[in-house]
Amino acid sequence: MQVMLLPLGLVLAVLAGVVTGIRARPAQRVALGTELAAYEARAQRFRVAALAVAIVTSLLAASTGALGRGLLLAPAVFAVTVMAVVAVGELIPPPPGRAGRRRAGLDVRSPRRYRPRALGTALAAVSSGLVLVLGVTAATASPDDVGRRGRALAWICRADADGITGRGSTGPYPGSYYAIPVAVAIGAVLLLWAVSARVVAARGSLAADVGEAAQEDLLRARSMCAITAAATAGVSASLAAVAAGGAGAMYRASGAGGATCHGSAGYAVGGWLLIVIALAASVVTGWALARLLVQRGEPSIPQEPRTGALAG
């Protein structure tokens, strides 16, 4: 019964995260110069396009792949698509006549300066959690009934301390058959996030003076928030899916052969732990999606001394 209610719980957890993200304080409204206003309008169009393309690519990924692999890879595909489109928007120079040419500022901009703290912390947490869960499921997995390695969870029943009276397996289980592709995909997500963050920070300045440079910092922070939210949503959704799949298999294995099954108590505890992880990751997924869709909870930017000079 608990596992049957898990999909509903995951949906409610995602909605709770969305509500939490939307209820954050609204984004700061600032009066922008002509060039920065043009840049911000175009950046918003690229974010909308990124979401539209990401939805299509993730649906395509979910519909392909053998035995549910595509479904598990869909969150990573979503995140990679969003970050790639946003980064391309940052690289394309402004069109002539609508915004001036980019200038090389004397400031050395680090991605860390614009990184949203809450999203950055969440990304680190869910990434670590996913590595841990994938490691556990890969280590405890067994071949399925046709010999595919790392796709099932085995159970053994004992009549007494020495005699084996029954054995079997249940699946699908996110062992190496699923864990390896997911790990590679999440590695790609984190690599592209780091590259995109560097692109946002290193983009040539459009600011004409020190005052506009401060406004431009805010726009960089918004772009950094978008790519970090996409990466966080992709990793946390992958964690929720892997944990939910593992929980279902452990729940079935814990009761497959009755109370005398070897390891049944451990599977039951492990299943409950994975359910908690899946629900927590779903909340983070909803919250990150809200931060991606709605400009809320503006990141604070550390104030650093500026030289006040911009190279034309």
Buried (B, 14 or more C-beta within 10 A) or exposed (E): EEBEEBEEBBEBBBEBBBEBBBEBEEBEEEEBBEBBBBBBEBBBEBBEBBBEBBEEBBBEBBEEBEBBBBBBBBBBBBBBBBBBBBBBBBEEEBEEEEBBEBBEBEBEBBBEBBBBEBBBEBBEBBBEBBBEBBEBBBEBBBBBEEEBEBBBBBBBBBEEEEEEEBBBBBBBBBBBBBBBBBBEBBEBBBEBBBBBBBBBBBBEBBBBEBEBBBBBBBBBBBBBBBBBBBBBBBBBBBBBBBBBBBBBBBBBBBBBBEEEBBBBEEBBEBBBBBBEBBBBBBBBBBBBBBBBBBBBBBBEBEEEEBEEEBEE
